[in-house]
Each structure stands twice: as structure tokens, then as C-alpha cells.
Amino acid sequence: MKRYQFMYKYNGKDGHFEFPSESPNKATLEALERIADIEFCDPSEITDIRLVKISDANGKTHFECEGCQ
């Protein structure tokens, strides 16, 4: 399993979201719904979503959520 990082725009602001998934195709399909869920908005309000990074999900890396930065 890998971790997939996405960049996106919401309300004119840049954001990023990272989560584990089984494949890039599955991650891309899930990303919009997951981001909309986190932003408490409709998926149609998320724009310019793109996959920017794929990394190993081996548990040895520390990840922070956007609110923790």
C-alpha cells in the first residue's frame, strides 16, 4: 500500500491532503470525496485537484494534518 498526496483549491486557497490507498486509480477516485468531507463542502466546490506525490506507507514516516502545521 502507498500514500498519495493531492493538492487542490477550495475557496481560492491552496490545500493538500494525503491518505493511503491500494492504487493510484483508486486514490484519485476517492480523493475528491475525502477532501470534500474534510472541508465540509460539496465536491463540486473543490477545484484543480491533482496527484503530486506517491510514497511508501510503511509506518516509519510522520504525517501531519493541515490543521496541525
Contacts in CASP RR format, 6 or more apart in sequence:
PFRMAT RR
TARGET T0000
AUTHOR 0000-0000-0000
METHOD contacts of the structure
MODEL  1
MKRYQFMYKYNGKDGHFEFPSESPNKATLEALERIADIEFCDPSEITDIR
LVKISDANGKTHFECEGCQ
1 20 0 8 1.000
1 21 0 8 1.000
1 22 0 8 1.000
1 57 0 8 1.000
2 20 0 8 1.000
2 21 0 8 1.000
2 24 0 8 1.000
2 27 0 8 1.000
2 54 0 8 1.000
2 55 0 8 1.000
2 56 0 8 1.000
2 57 0 8 1.000
3 18 0 8 1.000
3 19 0 8 1.000
3 20 0 8 1.000
3 21 0 8 1.000
3 54 0 8 1.000
3 55 0 8 1.000
3 56 0 8 1.000
3 57 0 8 1.000
3 61 0 8 1.000
3 63 0 8 1.000
4 18 0 8 1.000
4 19 0 8 1.000
4 20 0 8 1.000
4 21 0 8 1.000
4 24 0 8 1.000
4 27 0 8 1.000
4 28 0 8 1.000
4 31 0 8 1.000
4 51 0 8 1.000
4 53 0 8 1.000
4 54 0 8 1.000
5 16 0 8 1.000
5 17 0 8 1.000
5 18 0 8 1.000
5 51 0 8 1.000
5 52 0 8 1.000
5 53 0 8 1.000
5 54 0 8 1.000
5 55 0 8 1.000
6 16 0 8 1.000
6 17 0 8 1.000
6 18 0 8 1.000
6 27 0 8 1.000
6 31 0 8 1.000
6 35 0 8 1.000
6 49 0 8 1.000
6 50 0 8 1.000
6 51 0 8 1.000
6 52 0 8 1.000
7 14 0 8 1.000
7 15 0 8 1.000
7 16 0 8 1.000
7 48 0 8 1.000
7 49 0 8 1.000
7 50 0 8 1.000
7 52 0 8 1.000
8 14 0 8 1.000
8 15 0 8 1.000
8 16 0 8 1.000
8 17 0 8 1.000
8 35 0 8 1.000
8 46 0 8 1.000
8 47 0 8 1.000
8 48 0 8 1.000
8 49 0 8 1.000
8 50 0 8 1.000
9 15 0 8 1.000
9 46 0 8 1.000
9 47 0 8 1.000
9 48 0 8 1.000
10 35 0 8 1.000
10 39 0 8 1.000
10 41 0 8 1.000
10 45 0 8 1.000
10 46 0 8 1.000
10 47 0 8 1.000
11 45 0 8 1.000
15 66 0 8 1.000
16 52 0 8 1.000
16 66 0 8 1.000
17 31 0 8 1.000
17 34 0 8 1.000
17 35 0 8 1.000
17 38 0 8 1.000
17 66 0 8 1.000
18 53 0 8 1.000
18 63 0 8 1.000
19 27 0 8 1.000
19 30 0 8 1.000
19 31 0 8 1.000
19 34 0 8 1.000
20 57 0 8 1.000
21 27 0 8 1.000
21 30 0 8 1.000
24 51 0 8 1.000
24 54 0 8 1.000
27 51 0 8 1.000
28 51 0 8 1.000
31 49 0 8 1.000
31 51 0 8 1.000
32 43 0 8 1.000
32 46 0 8 1.000
32 49 0 8 1.000
33 43 0 8 1.000
35 43 0 8 1.000
35 46 0 8 1.000
35 49 0 8 1.000
36 42 0 8 1.000
36 43 0 8 1.000
36 45 0 8 1.000
36 46 0 8 1.000
39 45 0 8 1.000
39 46 0 8 1.000
55 61 0 8 1.000
END
